[in-house]
Each structure stands twice: as structure tokens, then as C-alpha cells.
Amino acid sequence: MEWKNNLKFASEIKTLNDMKQNLNYKTSEINRNFRIKVSGRDQNGKRINKLVGVAGAIALIGIEMLNKLLRRAFACMDDVCVCKLRRGVKFSFYVK
């Protein structure tokens, strides 16, 4: 039974790595330049207010939307770039 859980976990990692390859920027480049903070409400209506990594951002909004937000954050010259989505989620990209 335990090996089945490991296979499931390994397949999740494989799909996450496949998704990360569709990003326009490398994960290390994103983490080197920004801290990503998310606030608002998730799909279940629970309030969230936390720092997330690239994988957490992908889980919340998906690859395409994250690419759009990252393009905007890299073009922004301020200390923080705030991106608000219609669904009530706010992404803040803090420059390191």
C-alpha cells in the first residue's frame, strides 16, 4: 500500500515539473527576484494571506495567468507590484 502512495506522489511531481517547463521564466529566476504574497479568498471561500512559491502560485491560478502576472512584475520598476484578480485574489510581488 505504501508504494502506491509513493507512485501517486511521484506522478504529481512529474506533472508539476511539466507545468513549470511551460513558464516563461525559470523558477530560480522568479525566486531570486521576488517574494510572492497572496491574499484574498481561495476557491472554497477560505481567507488566505501567505507567502507562496512558484508551485503554490501555479496551484492557485494556473500557468497562463501566472505568466501574465510575472510579465507585469518584471516590467514594473517599483518595490512592489500588486496584481488584483476579479475573483478576489491579490498577488503582491515584492522585489528582493
C-alpha positions in Angstrom: 0.0 0.0 0.0 2.8 2.4 0.8 4.5 2.1 -2.6 1.2 3.1 -4.3 1.2 6.3 -2.3 4.8 6.9 -3.4 3.8 6.4 -7.1 1.0 8.8 -6.8 3.3 11.4 -5.2 5.9 10.8 -7.9 3.3 11.3 -10.6 2.3 14.6 -9.0 5.9 15.8 -9.0 6.2 14.8 -12.7 3.1 16.8 -13.7 4.3 19.8 -11.6 7.7 19.7 -13.4 5.9 19.5 -16.7 3.8 22.6 -15.8 6.9 24.5 -14.6 8.5 24.0 -18.1 5.7 26.0 -19.6 6.6 29.1 -17.6 8.3 32.0 -19.4 10.8 32.4 -16.6 12.9 29.9 -14.7 11.7 29.1 -11.1 15.2 30.1 -9.8 14.9 33.4 -11.5 11.5 34.1 -10.0 12.6 33.2 -6.5 15.8 35.2 -6.9 13.9 38.4 -7.8 10.6 38.2 -5.9 8.7 37.2 -2.8 5.1 36.3 -3.8 2.4 37.1 -1.3 -1.2 36.1 -1.9 -4.2 37.4 -0.1 -8.0 37.2 -0.5 -10.2 34.1 -0.8 -9.5 30.8 -2.4 -11.9 28.5 -4.3 -13.5 27.2 -1.1 -14.1 30.7 0.3 -11.4 30.5 2.9 -9.4 33.6 3.6 -5.7 33.3 2.6 -2.9 35.7 3.4 0.5 34.0 3.0 3.8 33.8 1.1 3.8 31.2 -1.7 6.4 29.8 -4.0 6.0 29.2 -7.7 4.3 25.8 -7.2 1.7 27.5 -4.8 1.0 30.2 -7.3 0.5 27.7 -10.1 -1.9 25.8 -7.9 -3.9 28.9 -7.2 -4.2 30.5 -10.6 -2.5 28.3 -13.2 0.3 28.7 -15.7 -1.2 31.1 -18.2 -2.3 33.6 -15.6 1.0 33.3 -13.7 2.9 34.1 -16.9 0.8 37.2 -17.4 1.4 38.4 -13.8 5.2 37.6 -14.0 5.5 39.6 -17.2 3.9 42.5 -15.4 6.0 42.1 -12.3 9.3 42.0 -14.3 8.3 45.1 -16.2 7.3 47.0 -13.0 10.0 49.3 -11.6 8.6 49.7 -8.1 9.4 47.9 -4.9 6.1 46.0 -5.0 3.8 45.1 -7.9 0.3 44.4 -6.9 -2.0 42.4 -9.2 -5.7 42.1 -8.3 -7.8 39.4 -9.9 -11.6 39.6 -10.3 -12.1 36.5 -8.2 -10.9 38.4 -5.1 -7.3 37.2 -5.0 -4.5 39.7 -4.8 -0.9 38.8 -5.8 1.9 41.1 -4.5 5.4 40.6 -6.0 7.9 42.1 -3.6 11.3 42.9 -5.2 14.2 41.4 -3.1 
